[in-house]
C-alpha cells in the first residue's frame, strides 16, 4: 500500500485545494457578522499563543457548550477556519467553544491530547451545564481520547453528554508508514498508546462515529475500527467526503447535529 496516497484527501476530492481558503473566508465573515460583545475570542487556556479558544454564544441563555476540535493531521489549521460551523449548535441554543492547539513537529500528538484536555477543563470552569465533544479528522482522534479514564476530572466527564468523532483517525499505527511521521515522530509504542481504537479502558460516554461514504477507504476503515472497538454506532453519510461531511454542523436539524446535541 502507498500509505501517503491512501491518507491524502486533497488530491482525491474535487477542487479539494479550494476548501481551506473557503473555510477561512466564510469563518471570518461569520465572526464579523456576529453582534459585538456576544463572543469571547482568543481566550487563553495554556502558555503558548496557540493554546487559546473562541467561545461563540447563542442569543439566549445557553443549554450547554459544544467543544469542537478541528483537524488537519495535527499539522495545520487553527480555530479561525471553523467559526461558521458553529451555526447549527448556536441555532439550537448551545454555546460553541473552538480551541486551537500547538502543532507537530513543535509538540507531539500526546502533548496535543493533553492540551485539549486542558482546554476542556478551562472551558468547563467558566461555562456551566452540559458538555458535548465533537471533532473532525485529527480532531475526532482528540475528542475520542478524552474518554480515557483520568485524562479529565470526574466532575467534568460527568457533564459530557456525547462524544462525536467525525472521520476520525482512530489507529495511529498506519501513520508510521507515511512521510508525515517525520513530523509526528511516532513509534510503534507511542502510536498504539495514542490510538482510541486500542484503548482497553474508556469512560461510558455515549459515542456516535460519523464518516462520509465517499471518503478514502482508509478513513472508512478507521471509523469502523473505532466503532467496532467501542461497540458504538457508526453513521456512514451517503454522498459525503472528508471535507464536506462537516457541512452538516451548520444545519441545526441535521442527523449529525441530532447525534451531537441530545
PyMOL commands that set and color helices and strands:
alter all, ss='L'
color gray80, all
select helices_A, chain A and resi 3-6+10-12+18-33+79-81+83-91+109-126+138-145+154-157+172-177+181-184+188-193+196-198+217-230+244-250+255-260
alter helices_A, ss='H'
color red, helices_A
select strands_A, chain A and resi 40-44+52-56+64-69+95-99+130-136+160-166+208-212+233-237
alter strands_A, ss='S'
color yellow, strands_A
deselect
rebuild
show_as cartoon
